Amino acid sequence: MPAPFSRIALLPAAAMLALSGGAAAQAPARPRVLAFFYPSGEIDHYMFAREAIRKFDARAEAQGYSFVATSDWDELNDARLKNVKLVVWLNGLPRTAEQQAAFQRYMDRGGAWLGFHISALGANDWSWYHKAFLGGAMMSSGALAGSNWPSLPGRVNVDDAAHPVMRGVPQSFITPITEWYGWTPSPRANPDIKVLLTLDKSNFPMGAKNMLNGGDIPVAWSNRRYHMLYLNYGHGDRIYTSPALVSMIDNGVRWLLSGAN
């Protein structure tokens, strides 16, 4: 298992200048993006988190935000989130009732969230998160209809080309290998959910040890009641090799920071 990130090393250069009294201290405050990750667990999920942190940190200045990542999920509290514009979950979700309650308050007060891959799964019965927020996907009640294994590339189709997250994204494209999740019920059945990307039916059957044999499989969606975006991607270190997925992630960050819904 790779060594955990140093939280100090993840401070962006602008923040270090501000702490030292440099010119950046006089610059207008940038919206704060705070990412959470677990340094343990399935290696492919950790590999994605490691790569995503590097990419977010590299893009922060050009896109006009400050970025910090932490593996301390107790920082998911009212005081820490007060001035955070966007929360990102890279490879998991909060595990304690206190962390979960703080996140729900943050979203109810107008916060923004970007979640990847396994952040939609959990062994706990966090009803608000799985039903109202994600739109019905609830692993503990059997809503994870299946997944493919081994990880495979797949063709996906854009559902709404006019949505800001899909700006510049091809109508149909093949993504790098990932583990795809199926949902029962499909988030599409929830009227609050706006599906943005769907796994193309030409992929089926998909897998070997674990199979996806068909059905409606959204892989990116938002919720009209919250400033949020969920992306099924986040397995392994190849996600950022796809220009279309890079555009989606960058567009998603800009859209969420804008406060639009």
WOZI-V860252 format. One record per residue. RES is the residue in three letters. NEAR is the number of other ideal C-beta (glycine too) atoms within 8 Angstrom. Layout:
# WOZI-V860252
res=[RES/RES]
near=[NEAR/NEAR]
This chain:
# WOZI-V860252
res=[MET/PRO/ALA/PRO/PHE/SER/ARG/ILE/ALA/LEU/LEU/PRO/ALA/ALA/ALA/MET/LEU/ALA/LEU/SER/GLY/GLY/ALA/ALA/ALA/GLN/ALA/PRO/ALA/ARG/PRO/ARG/VAL/LEU/ALA/PHE/PHE/TYR/PRO/SER/GLY/GLU/ILE/ASP/HIS/TYR/MET/PHE/ALA/ARG/GLU/ALA/ILE/ARG/LYS/PHE/ASP/ALA/ARG/ALA/GLU/ALA/GLN/GLY/TYR/SER/PHE/VAL/ALA/THR/SER/ASP/TRP/ASP/GLU/LEU/ASN/ASP/ALA/ARG/LEU/LYS/ASN/VAL/LYS/LEU/VAL/VAL/TRP/LEU/ASN/GLY/LEU/PRO/ARG/THR/ALA/GLU/GLN/GLN/ALA/ALA/PHE/GLN/ARG/TYR/MET/ASP/ARG/GLY/GLY/ALA/TRP/LEU/GLY/PHE/HIS/ILE/SER/ALA/LEU/GLY/ALA/ASN/ASP/TRP/SER/TRP/TYR/HIS/LYS/ALA/PHE/LEU/GLY/GLY/ALA/MET/MET/SER/SER/GLY/ALA/LEU/ALA/GLY/SER/ASN/TRP/PRO/SER/LEU/PRO/GLY/ARG/VAL/ASN/VAL/ASP/ASP/ALA/ALA/HIS/PRO/VAL/MET/ARG/GLY/VAL/PRO/GLN/SER/PHE/ILE/THR/PRO/ILE/THR/GLU/TRP/TYR/GLY/TRP/THR/PRO/SER/PRO/ARG/ALA/ASN/PRO/ASP/ILE/LYS/VAL/LEU/LEU/THR/LEU/ASP/LYS/SER/ASN/PHE/PRO/MET/GLY/ALA/LYS/ASN/MET/LEU/ASN/GLY/GLY/ASP/ILE/PRO/VAL/ALA/TRP/SER/ASN/ARG/ARG/TYR/HIS/MET/LEU/TYR/LEU/ASN/TYR/GLY/HIS/GLY/ASP/ARG/ILE/TYR/THR/SER/PRO/ALA/LEU/VAL/SER/MET/ILE/ASP/ASN/GLY/VAL/ARG/TRP/LEU/LEU/SER/GLY/ALA/ASN]
near=[6/6/3/6/11/6/11/5/6/13/8/12/7/11/11/9/11/11/6/6/5/7/6/10/8/4/9/3/4/10/10/11/17/14/15/15/15/10/9/5/7/6/6/10/15/16/10/18/13/11/11/14/14/8/11/14/11/6/10/13/8/5/9/7/13/11/11/13/15/12/11/6/11/8/9/12/10/8/5/9/14/6/5/12/10/16/16/13/14/15/15/12/11/9/7/8/5/8/13/11/8/12/14/10/9/12/13/6/6/6/12/11/15/15/12/15/14/11/13/10/8/9/4/6/6/9/8/8/13/15/10/8/11/12/12/14/11/12/11/9/7/7/12/12/7/10/11/13/9/8/10/11/7/12/11/13/9/12/8/9/7/4/10/9/13/14/8/5/13/6/7/8/10/6/13/10/9/16/10/14/11/11/13/8/8/11/14/9/7/9/3/8/15/9/12/13/13/11/12/10/6/5/10/8/7/11/12/6/5/9/9/17/8/6/8/6/12/17/11/12/14/12/12/8/5/9/11/13/13/13/14/12/12/16/12/11/8/8/16/10/5/11/5/10/12/10/11/14/10/10/14/12/15/10/11/13/13/7/7/6/6]
